[in-house]
Amino acid sequence: MDLIQCKILPDSQTVSYISLIRKFDRTLSIKDLKKKIENGAFALEFDLEYYDVVEDLNEIDRKMVFRELLEQLLHTGAKVELYHNGEKITLTLLDNWLKTIELISAQSEEHINKECDE
């Protein structure tokens, strides 16, 4: 598992942050999100190995949707702390990791296509 966890520091915009998170993941309840933010717990978690065939067929890159959510939270004024498998990281490190995953995926697909052509 390649888990990205996100803490959001509570402030007067917490309701806005909850709204953005719920657009990304409807399974998270408003009450639980509010409690997690207020208690300094991980408000949001995302597995970078997540895969959904329907989203893939519809060309939805959930990793990029998650990254866009982080950008929206920051733009709204959220103070965000990111963790990779429990270790604190920066947004730059996450971006680099996402680019690496994308590169490996493209190389793997290219290799599979070459194998199929032979």
Secondary structure, 3 states (H helix, E strand, C coil): CCEEEEEECCCCCHHHHHHHHHHHCCCCCHHHHHHHHHHCCCCEEEECCCCCHHHHHCCCCHHHHHHHHHHHHHHHCCCEEEEECCEEECHHHHHHHHHHHHHHHHHHHHHHHHHHHC
